[in-house]
Amino acid sequence: MSDKPHRTTHFGYQQVPEHEKVHKVAGVFHSVANNYDLMNDLMSFGVHRLWKLFTIRLSGVKAGQRVLDIAGGTGDLTAKFSRMVGDTGKVVLADINASMLQVGRARLLDRGIAGNVIFVQANAECLPFPDNYFDVISIAFGLRNVTHIDQALKSMCRTLKPGGQLLVLEFSKAVAPGLSPVYDAYSFKILPLMGKLVANDEESYRYLAESIRMHPDQETLKTMMEQAGFDRCEYHNLTGGIVALHRGYKY
C-alpha cells in the first residue's frame, strides 16, 4: 500500500483531492441548473448576452460546418450555432453535468432546435470524438471548472481540424483602472446573497466567485493555449477585463 499522498487541486479557495473536484463541481451545477439562465441575467445585468454575441460573431461559423460547444449548459450558444451551420452542418452540445445537459436539451427542444444538434455528456479533458473532426470549438464559462486545464486544451486541439479555431469565453482579470476592488466587493458580497435570495443556494455562488479568482489570467491562459498546440493565439478583454475571449487556431 503506497504512502504517497493524493494530489490536490483547488475547488474555489479550498484544496481538495483531484479525484473529488469533478464531483464537487457536478454538485454545484446540479444545484444551479434550473436557475442558471435567470441567475446569469441577474449577475451580469444581462451583459453576458453581449459577451456571447461577440463570441458568435467572431467565430465566423459557416453552413455545413461541425461545431462543438463544450460546457454548453442550457444551450444559448448552441442555439445560435445551430442556425449558422444549417441543415448540412452539425452542432454537438457537450457538458459533463447531466442536470445541465437535461435542461439544455429541454430548452432547445422547446424552441424547435434539435435536428442538427447532438447532446453528449463528456469530460473536456478526454473528449470522446475523433481526431481532426470539428471546425470550431467553443467553451463559455466552463474552463475554470476543469481540473486539468492543460489536458482539456490538448483534447480540444486533438479534435479540431487543422486550421480550426478554439474560442474560450471566460471570466478573467479586471484591467480597467479602479475596477478590481469594486468587482471583488460585488463578487464576494452581492453574488452569494443573490444566490441565497433567488436560488436558495449561497454556497454554490460563493464557489463560482472563488473559482473566477483561481482561473489563469489573460496572458497565462494564452500561453497555456500555445503550449497545447494552438497558433495565432489572441484575446479580447470585455467589460474592462472582467471577461476575456481567447481565440487560437490548430496548426
HUGICOR-V236427 format. One record per pair of residues at least 4 apart in sequence whose C-alpha atoms are under 7 Angstrom apart, sorted by the first residue. I is the first residue (numbers start at 0). GAP is how many residues later the second one is. If there is no record, write none. Layout:
# HUGICOR-V236427
((I	GAP) (I	GAP))
This chain:
# HUGICOR-V236427
((5	11) (6	10) (6	11) (7	7) (7	8) (7	9) (7	10) (8	6) (8	7) (8	8) (8	9) (9	4) (9	5) (9	6) (10	4) (10	5) (10	10) (10	200) (11	195) (11	198) (11	199) (11	202) (12	197) (15	4) (15	5) (16	4) (19	4) (20	4) (20	126) (21	4) (22	4) (23	4) (24	4) (24	120) (25	4) (25	71) (26	4) (27	4) (27	176) (28	4) (28	68) (28	71) (29	69) (29	70) (31	4) (32	66) (32	67) (32	70) (34	4) (34	164) (35	4) (36	4) (37	4) (38	4) (39	4) (40	4) (40	5) (41	4) (42	148) (43	4) (46	4) (47	4) (48	4) (49	4) (50	4) (51	4) (52	4) (53	4) (54	4) (60	4) (60	23) (60	24) (61	22) (61	23) (62	21) (62	22) (62	23) (62	25) (62	26) (63	21) (63	22) (63	24) (63	25) (64	20) (64	24) (64	25) (64	70) (65	23) (65	24) (65	25) (65	68) (65	69) (65	70) (66	23) (66	24) (66	25) (66	67) (66	68) (66	69) (66	70) (67	23) (67	24) (67	25) (67	66) (67	68) (67	69) (67	70) (68	9) (68	23) (68	24) (68	25) (68	68) (68	69) (68	70) (69	23) (69	24) (69	25) (69	68) (69	69) (70	23) (70	24) (70	25) (70	68) (70	69) (70	71) (71	6) (71	21) (71	22) (71	23) (72	22) (72	27) (72	28) (72	31) (73	26) (73	27) (73	29) (73	30) (74	4) (74	29) (74	33) (75	4) (76	4) (77	4) (77	13) (77	15) (78	4) (78	29) (78	34) (79	4) (80	4) (80	10) (81	4) (81	9) (81	34) (81	35) (84	4) (84	5) (86	29) (88	27) (89	26) (89	27) (90	25) (90	26) (90	27) (91	25) (91	26) (91	27) (91	28) (92	24) (92	25) (92	26) (92	27) (93	25) (93	26) (93	27) (93	28) (94	6) (94	25) (94	26) (94	27) (95	25) (95	26) (95	27) (96	4) (96	24) (97	4) (97	23) (98	4) (99	4) (100	4) (101	4) (102	4) (103	4) (104	4) (105	4) (106	4) (107	4) (107	5) (107	6) (108	4) (108	5) (121	5) (121	6) (122	4) (123	28) (124	23) (124	26) (124	27) (124	30) (125	26) (125	29) (126	28) (128	30) (129	29) (130	27) (130	28) (130	29) (131	26) (131	27) (131	28) (131	29) (131	30) (132	26) (132	27) (132	28) (133	25) (133	26) (133	27) (134	25) (134	26) (134	29) (134	30) (135	24) (135	28) (135	29) (135	30) (136	28) (136	29) (136	30) (137	28) (137	29) (137	30) (138	4) (138	28) (138	29) (138	30) (139	28) (139	29) (139	30) (140	28) (140	29) (140	30) (142	6) (143	67) (143	68) (143	71) (147	4) (148	4) (149	4) (149	74) (149	78) (150	4) (151	4) (152	4) (152	72) (152	75) (153	4) (153	74) (154	4) (155	4) (156	72) (156	93) (159	4) (159	90) (161	88) (161	89) (162	86) (162	87) (162	88) (163	85) (163	86) (164	82) (164	83) (164	84) (164	85) (165	81) (165	82) (165	83) (166	78) (166	79) (166	80) (166	81) (167	77) (167	78) (167	79) (168	75) (168	76) (168	77) (169	73) (169	74) (169	75) (170	41) (170	71) (170	72) (170	73) (171	40) (171	45) (171	46) (171	69) (171	70) (171	71) (171	72) (172	44) (172	45) (172	68) (172	69) (173	5) (173	6) (173	66) (173	67) (173	68) (174	65) (174	66) (175	64) (175	65) (178	4) (179	4) (180	4) (181	4) (182	4) (183	4) (184	4) (185	4) (185	5) (186	4) (186	22) (187	4) (187	18) (187	21) (188	4) (189	4) (190	4) (190	14) (191	4) (191	10) (191	11) (191	13) (191	14) (192	4) (192	9) (193	4) (194	4) (194	5) (194	6) (194	7) (194	10) (195	4) (195	5) (195	6) (200	4) (201	4) (202	4) (203	4) (204	4) (205	4) (206	4) (207	4) (208	4) (209	4) (210	4) (215	4) (215	5) (216	4) (217	4) (218	4) (219	4) (220	4) (221	4) (221	11) (221	12) (222	4) (223	4) (224	4) (224	5) (225	4) (225	5) (225	7) (228	21) (228	22) (229	18) (229	19) (229	20) (229	21) (230	17) (230	18) (230	19) (230	20) (231	16) (231	17) (232	14) (232	15) (232	16) (233	12) (233	13) (233	14) (234	9) (234	10) (234	11) (234	12) (235	8) (235	9) (235	10) (236	4) (236	6) (236	7) (236	8) (237	4) (237	5) (237	6) (238	4))
